[in-house]
Amino acid sequence: MAKVYMFFANGSEEIESLIPVDVFRRGGVEVKTVSITGSEYVEMAHGVVLKADMKFEDADFSDADLLMLPGGLPGATNLNEHEGVRKAVLSQYESGKLVAAICAAPMVFGSLGIVKGKRATCYPGFEKYLTGAEYTHELCTVDGNVVTGEGPAATLPYAYTLLAMLTTEQTAHAVAEGMMYLHLMEK
């Protein structure tokens, strides 16, 4: 079974944090939410307080198949300023394993140099932080082991894309169909 760690910072976008967790768990992927606040509790971008599965200090990412960064402000900035997150993401990327970020959070990838020469997307206006990347303005962009998403409305296609990468296309399709996403896209 694939294993994913989703980082939560104060100011992270709720939708971009929780929809992938929900989609992955429906698809049989183990997901652990990780607070970088020093507490298990995190105040999200719109005032929702969440309890993460663990604190960053207690986590071991050696078994991670995917490390994920939600967007939102100041959440993405807080993730970018957290040296532990930066080291974990860079190590994951350099080992050839998946890393994903959505909305403003691809700024972390830009500051680490991992999108240089790659295709990437982000929330419009944040492309200036994608140092050396080809900005696609797509809902979801995959380039090697780097996956980026555009913003809140792109969270479902972004999550299904990642679920297919972690499991199978059939699993992702079944989860999308069960959540009525495919029906929505028919309209």
BELMO-V756236 format. One line per field, one symbol per residue. phi: phi as a letter, one per 40 degrees, with the letter a starting at -180 (. if undefined). psi: psi as a letter, one per 20 degrees, with the letter a starting at -180 (. if undefined). burial: b if it has 9 or more other ideal C-beta (glycine too) atoms within 8 Angstrom, else e. A space follows every 50 residues. Layout:
phi: ???
psi: ???
burial: ???
This chain:
phi: .cbbbbcbbdgccdccccccdcdccccgccbbcbcbcgbccbccdbgcbb bccacdcbcbcccccabbbccgbcdccccccccccdcccccccccgccba abgccddcccccgcbcgbcabacdhcccccdgccccfccabbbgcbbbbc idccccccccccccccbadccccccccccgcccdccc
psi: pqpqppppqpjqpgghghghgggghhjjpppppopjiiripporhkippq orhrqghjqojhjphppqoqbqpjghggghiohgggggggggghjjrpqq qqdihihggghijijpjrpqrrpphihiimojqophkrgpppocjppqqg agiigghgghghghhhdrhgggggggghjjghggih.
burial: ebbbbbbbbbbbbbebbbbbbebbbbbebebbbbbbbeebbbebbeeeeb ebebbbeebebeebbbbbbbbbbbbbbbbbebeebbebbbbbbeeebbbb bbbbbbbbbbbbebbeebebbbbeebbebbbebebeeebbbeeeebbbbb bbebbbbbbbbbbbbbbeeebbbebbbebebbeeeee
